[in-house]
Amino acid sequence: MRVRTLKLEALRRFARSERGTQLVELAIVLPVLLLLLVITAEFGRFFYTYTTLAKATRAGARYLSTAPGNGSMDGPAKNLVVYGNTEGEGDPLVAGLDPTHVIISREGGNLTAGMPETVTVKIEGYDYQPIFDLAGMSGKGDYSLAVDVSPSTTMRFLLTIPS
C-alpha cells in the first residue's frame, strides 16, 4: 500500500509541475510567428519589385515622350527600362527582366509624321519569382506566388522637341 501511495503522490507532483511549459508554448507559437515573418518578407519583396518596374516604365515613357516618334529610340528606351541606362550596360534592375519584356506603343496624333499623341511603355510577361514559393514547398502548383507583374505608364508626347 505504501508503494502505491508513493507512486500516486509522485504522479500528483508530476501533474502539478510546470517544468517545460515554456517549451510547449514556444512549439505552438513559433510556426505561426515564422509564417507571419515569411509572409511579410515576401510581400515586401513583391512590393519592391512592382514599384521598381513601375518607376522603370515611367522613366522609359518620359524618355520617349521627348524623342522623335518614329521608333528609332525604342532600343535605348528599352535599355533604360531594363538596365537603368540607355547603353544597356550592367545588371538588370530586377532579376529576370530583359528587353523582350518591354512593349512600346504610340497612339493618336500624326503617327506617319512621327508625332503621336501618347506613348505607352509596358512590361509584359515578367513573372515575379518568390523566395518562399508555397507551391514548390508543398509539391502542388495550385497556389503559387509566381504572379505576372505588368506595370505600364502612358505619357503625352511633347509636340515640340526641346533644344
Salt bridges, closest charged atoms under 4 A:
GLU42 OE2 - ARG45 NH1 3.21
ASP74 OD1 - ARG106 NH2 2.57
ASP98 OD1 - HIS101 ND1 3.62
GLU117 OE2 - ARG156 NH1 3.56
GLU124 OE2 - LYS122 NZ 3.64
